[in-house]
Amino acid sequence: MATRSLRLRRDDVPDDWRPMPEKAPSEMRADEPTMARFLSLVGLFLATCGLLGLLAPLMEFQYPITPGWAFVCLTLGGALMLFHALADGDIQFRRLYAAAALAMMIAGPVLRAFPSKDAAGIWFLSIGVPLMFVGLAFALAVLRHEEDGAWRTILRSALLIVGLVASLIPLGLATGQSNWMATDGAVCLVMGLTFLACYSAVADSTSDLGYYAGVFLGGLAVAYVLLAAFGIYRGGQPFLVPSGILLITAAIVYGGFSLSICLDLPAIVLFRRELGSLFFSPVAYLVLACLAAFAGVAFWIFSDIVAQTSFGPRGPGSGLPEPILPYYFFGGIQIIPQMVIVPIITMRAISEEKRTGSLELLLTAPVNEGSIVVGKFLACWVFYLLTWLPWGVFLLSLRILGGAEFDYRPMLSFYATVGACGAAFVAMGLFFSSLTRNQIISAVLTFIGMLLLLAFYFVRPTSTRLADFVRSMSFVHYWDESARGFVSPQFLCVELSIAAFFVYLTVQILSARKWS
């Protein structure tokens, strides 16, 4: 049924009527992060309670929270405040968090030079270093929202200065003090690499300062190698362990970061892109937080064992027999997360690209299937290695805070074995991710593959040749041996060969699309 529009007749319009003037569109205001601000208040309260609980024994006053729970409150409160810094870009909060980040990065050197009745810098490793890394996290969170060029320059300069100083200190002190590299030296190496790598990531894209930071990392790698060779030539075996090994390891890691920053090879560019996409997702931080919790539980059990053997029924000073690492690294609590971590890391690497169609778009660029697979493999492998970092940090705290030395050389063999196994696990996960467009199916297939690899540890064949094959495939068995200080080159070659085989299969799967 036709309808007629309602129109005003000329007689009905008042003489003084004028049309409304046109106005610009109304201003669009973003929603305020109310939940993030509420969580920041909760985090501030928890952090304050935790800080008071940690200071109570030093100040000799009674406090209802024990130091252990105080550390938990401080950690949880700091995590909530960091979440707020990442989510809220309000200028007032940016300034507060930026000032706090600068104060925490300055607190480390101050505590290193702070005099004490025992020794100068006694609080540097236990308080100063964690504060500097927390300050780094808040500085990166502020730089995510900061629009003021002056404040961005200040925060970037702070990262650059800390990275330069920390990375250059070992060049002057590594050969002068025998035990310095095992404590402060190792911390300086890690801190220098972390701050310089972060500075390269947040450097101004219109300048070449990020590139020069990568070149500087490469120069440091060469300098560390030369310093290690000179120290070994002059000091021999005592310098090789631990100073020489630490310098050579740092040279390898620094050189790898330098190549990833400076080279523009397609695989390296895709590696940086994929690794950045992992950390832009909240899943990455959730995985790291869960692994840190697992490592904390394992360290709590391990420290209880150490306390019982040192001051328990066997008498004071009995201690654990060396090497002590099997009591900490090897056990069900370390193996169970591996069944879940690898599927989570690799399930979306290629399947998500295929589902969204971005794989076809990516292949229109001047890259081939091999560059794509190698870049994604390196990114997932590096992230897998980062998940093992909390285990080593907790164990080093036993040496720093406990005041008791132990043979930490099996850590090198264990991490070498874990690195080779991780390459095989990640390559297998990438292969399953390339078979399907569904992330869940990819994760399930990878989980089944991890269970099959774990099953080799429980198989006990009667045939000698079959037993040797099963033993070579049992990563749990070699983890136990490496934690005791034994490295099997045959096993490392097998794991790296498995990784290369799965990477090759993944490349062929992607190449097969040309014939479909």
BELHU-V996453 format. One record per helix or strand of 3 or more residues. SS is the DSSP state (@ for helix, = for strand). FROM is the first residue (numbers start at 1). LEN is the number of residues. If there is no record, write none. Layout:
BEGIN
SS FROM LEN
SS FROM LEN
END
This chain:
BEGIN
@ 10 3
@ 34 26
@ 67 21
@ 91 23
@ 124 22
@ 149 25
@ 181 22
@ 209 27
@ 237 26
@ 266 14
@ 282 30
@ 326 4
@ 332 5
@ 338 9
@ 351 6
@ 358 6
@ 369 19
@ 389 14
@ 409 25
@ 439 17
@ 464 10
@ 475 9
@ 489 27
END
